């Protein structure tokens, strides 16, 4: 399921004070269904396609799709952790080794 990002979510404008909480919970429950394209992941992480391809291969980041690779939110989180580790001075191998265990 590909999800277009909402323009803005104004929870404070809701008439029912619990509506905002219900909206956040509903969005949270759907995060695992979000699939991001290569371009979306690159923009979100601030990396090039070449970096994403290399990191995906070296860190064995799971993707979906046949014609077009799609990344889930957990994969994006992994990519962001790798970027953070590299920025702190680790090598790519060190960044991959420092990743938390993946959920099955």
FIDRENTI-154478 format. One line per field, with one value per residue (C-alpha): residue number from 0; residue in one letter; z, y, x. Coordinates in Angstrom, 3 decimals, always signed. Each point is the difference from the previous one (the first is absolute). Example, Ala and Ser with C-alpha at 12.3 -4.5 7.8 and 13.67 -1.06 7.14 Angstrom:
<recs>
n <- (0,1)
res <- (A,S)
up <- (+7.800,-0.660)
north <- (-4.500,+3.440)
east <- (+12.300,+1.370)
</recs>
This chain:
<recs>
n <- (0,1,2,3,4,5,6,7,8,9,10,11,12,13,14,15,16,17,18,19,20,21,22,23,24,25,26,27,28,29,30,31,32,33,34,35,36,37,38,39,40,41,42,43,44,45,46,47,48,49,50,51,52,53,54,55,56,57,58,59,60,61,62,63,64,65,66,67,68,69,70,71,72,73,74,75,76,77,78,79,80,81,82,83,84,85,86,87,88,89,90,91,92,93,94,95,96,97,98,99,100,101,102,103)
res <- (X,X,X,X,X,X,X,X,X,X,X,X,X,X,X,X,X,X,X,X,X,X,X,X,X,X,X,X,X,X,X,X,X,X,X,X,X,X,X,X,X,X,X,X,X,X,X,X,X,X,X,X,X,X,X,X,X,X,X,X,X,X,X,X,X,X,X,X,X,X,X,X,X,X,X,X,X,X,X,X,X,X,X,X,X,X,X,X,X,X,X,X,X,X,X,X,X,X,X,X,X,X,X,X)
up <- (+0.000,-1.078,+2.161,-1.076,+2.872,+1.390,-0.550,+3.645,+2.979,+2.415,+3.095,+2.120,-2.293,+0.757,+1.791,+1.930,+2.190,-0.456,-3.788,-0.218,+2.070,-2.101,-3.164,+1.295,+1.106,-3.372,-1.815,+2.267,-0.689,-3.748,+0.036,-0.718,-3.209,-1.392,-2.905,-1.234,-3.423,-0.499,-0.706,+3.124,+2.184,-1.523,+0.621,+3.546,+0.902,-1.983,-1.890,-3.641,-1.840,-0.279,+3.794,+0.525,-2.412,+1.709,+3.523,-0.986,-1.308,+2.810,+2.879,-1.635,+0.389,-1.095,-2.868,-1.735,-3.566,-3.267,-2.516,+2.609,+3.370,+2.939,+3.561,+3.152,+3.007,+1.854,-2.968,-0.038,+3.727,-0.708,-2.723,+2.340,+2.706,-2.515,-1.042,+3.645,+0.725,-3.032,+1.069,+3.418,-1.606,-0.384,-3.155,-1.909,+1.393,+3.517,-0.603,-1.217,+2.950,+2.422,-1.340,+2.462,-0.722,-2.616,+0.845,-1.807)
north <- (+0.000,+3.317,+2.895,+3.626,+2.240,+2.251,+3.714,+0.916,-1.641,+2.508,-1.968,+3.100,+1.094,-3.040,+0.630,-3.286,+0.005,-3.763,+0.236,+1.046,-2.964,-2.378,+1.478,-0.461,-3.578,-0.805,+1.391,-1.918,-3.232,+0.571,+0.802,-3.588,+0.174,+3.023,-0.725,+2.606,+0.175,+0.320,+3.720,+0.579,-1.817,+1.971,+3.315,-0.959,-1.177,+2.654,-2.547,-0.852,-2.985,-1.405,+0.147,-1.583,-2.833,-0.652,+0.135,-2.215,-2.607,+0.198,+0.196,-2.470,+2.424,-1.765,+1.455,-0.905,+0.285,-1.407,+2.819,+2.708,-0.539,+1.046,+0.568,-0.261,+2.318,-2.411,+0.015,+3.809,-0.058,-2.302,+2.351,+2.985,-1.890,-0.828,+3.643,+1.100,-2.562,+1.095,+3.646,-0.912,-1.453,-3.685,-1.917,-1.571,-3.411,+1.460,+1.729,-3.233,-1.943,+2.579,-0.333,-1.379,-3.481,+0.061,-0.978,-3.067)
east <- (+0.000,+1.518,-1.136,+0.200,+1.080,-2.714,+0.553,-0.564,-1.592,-1.548,-0.911,-0.615,-2.842,-2.148,-3.321,+0.175,+3.141,+0.388,-0.190,+3.655,+1.118,-2.114,+1.546,+3.553,-0.721,-1.572,+3.048,+2.357,-1.816,+0.402,+3.737,+0.920,-2.061,+1.879,+2.319,+2.485,+1.617,+3.754,-0.386,-2.088,+2.524,+2.883,-1.782,-1.004,+3.512,+1.874,+2.085,+0.611,-1.456,+3.509,+0.428,-3.410,+0.814,+3.346,-1.407,-2.955,+2.433,+2.579,-2.495,-2.395,-2.888,-3.192,-2.002,-3.232,-1.152,+1.238,+0.230,+0.410,+1.665,-2.147,+1.182,-2.101,+0.277,+2.306,+2.393,-0.032,+0.802,+2.959,+1.254,-0.259,+1.943,+2.737,+0.214,+0.221,+2.737,+2.020,-0.321,+1.394,+3.136,-0.770,+0.790,-2.884,+0.949,+0.007,-3.329,-1.585,+1.459,-1.439,-3.538,-2.544,-1.314,-2.727,-3.526,-1.304)
</recs>
